[in-house]
Amino acid sequence: MSKLHLVFGGRVKDPRGLDFDLKTIDLVGIYDSFAAAEEAWRGKAQASVDDAEMRYVVVHLHRLLEPESEGISRPKTNA
């Protein structure tokens, strides 16, 4: 499986956080490598550097899709 990465951004309520205004979300794209995602993120982030309320992030989709493969353990629930 490819290591997919999502790059998106938008206006945040507090520049120190990640509480996005969903009406302003800018979906930049999905990339098959962190390097490609980082390049896209850097371009968008640098283009909005003068706007403190705009924020762009890289989400590691592969970690969400296959959390065990990245060494992320989830608590087991007793059923």
LUMDO-512728 format. One record per residue (C-alpha): residue number from 1; residue in one letter; chain; x, y, z. Coordinates in steps of 0.5 Angstrom, whole numbers, plus 500, padded with zeros to 3 digits. Example, Ala and Ser with C-alpha at 12.3 -4.5 7.8 and 13.67 -1.06 7.14 Angstrom:
2
SEVO pos code unit  xx  yy  zz
SEVO   1    a    A 525 491 516
SEVO   2    s    A 527 498 514
This chain:
79
SEVO pos code unit  xx  yy  zz
SEVO   1    m    A 500 500 500
SEVO   2    s    A 502 507 498
SEVO   3    k    A 504 512 504
SEVO   4    l    A 498 517 503
SEVO   5    h    A 499 524 505
SEVO   6    l    A 493 529 505
SEVO   7    v    A 495 537 505
SEVO   8    f    A 489 541 507
SEVO   9    g    A 489 548 510
SEVO  10    g    A 484 554 512
SEVO  11    r    A 482 559 517
SEVO  12    v    A 483 557 524
SEVO  13    k    A 480 561 530
SEVO  14    d    A 486 561 534
SEVO  15    p    A 493 561 530
SEVO  16    r    A 496 557 536
SEVO  17    g    A 491 551 534
SEVO  18    l    A 488 547 529
SEVO  19    d    A 480 549 530
SEVO  20    f    A 479 550 523
SEVO  21    d    A 473 554 520
SEVO  22    l    A 470 549 515
SEVO  23    k    A 467 554 510
SEVO  24    t    A 474 556 509
SEVO  25    i    A 478 549 508
SEVO  26    d    A 482 549 502
SEVO  27    l    A 484 541 500
SEVO  28    v    A 490 542 496
SEVO  29    g    A 491 534 495
SEVO  30    i    A 493 527 496
SEVO  31    y    A 500 525 495
SEVO  32    d    A 504 518 495
SEVO  33    s    A 510 521 499
SEVO  34    f    A 511 525 505
SEVO  35    a    A 516 529 500
SEVO  36    a    A 511 531 495
SEVO  37    a    A 506 533 501
SEVO  38    e    A 511 537 504
SEVO  39    e    A 513 541 498
SEVO  40    a    A 505 542 497
SEVO  41    w    A 505 544 504
SEVO  42    r    A 511 549 504
SEVO  43    g    A 508 552 497
SEVO  44    k    A 501 554 500
SEVO  45    a    A 504 555 507
SEVO  46    q    A 509 560 505
SEVO  47    a    A 504 563 500
SEVO  48    s    A 499 565 506
SEVO  49    v    A 505 567 511
SEVO  50    d    A 502 574 512
SEVO  51    d    A 496 571 514
SEVO  52    a    A 496 569 521
SEVO  53    e    A 489 566 521
SEVO  54    m    A 491 561 515
SEVO  55    r    A 494 554 517
SEVO  56    y    A 496 548 512
SEVO  57    v    A 497 541 515
SEVO  58    v    A 500 535 512
SEVO  59    v    A 496 529 515
SEVO  60    h    A 499 522 515
SEVO  61    l    A 493 518 512
SEVO  62    h    A 497 511 512
SEVO  63    r    A 497 512 519
SEVO  64    l    A 490 512 520
SEVO  65    l    A 488 507 515
SEVO  66    e    A 493 502 518
SEVO  67    p    A 495 504 525
SEVO  68    e    A 498 498 527
SEVO  69    s    A 503 498 521
SEVO  70    e    A 506 504 524
SEVO  71    g    A 507 502 531
SEVO  72    i    A 501 506 533
SEVO  73    s    A 498 502 538
SEVO  74    r    A 490 502 540
SEVO  75    p    A 488 500 547
SEVO  76    k    A 484 494 547
SEVO  77    t    A 477 494 549
SEVO  78    n    A 474 488 553
SEVO  79    a    A 468 486 549
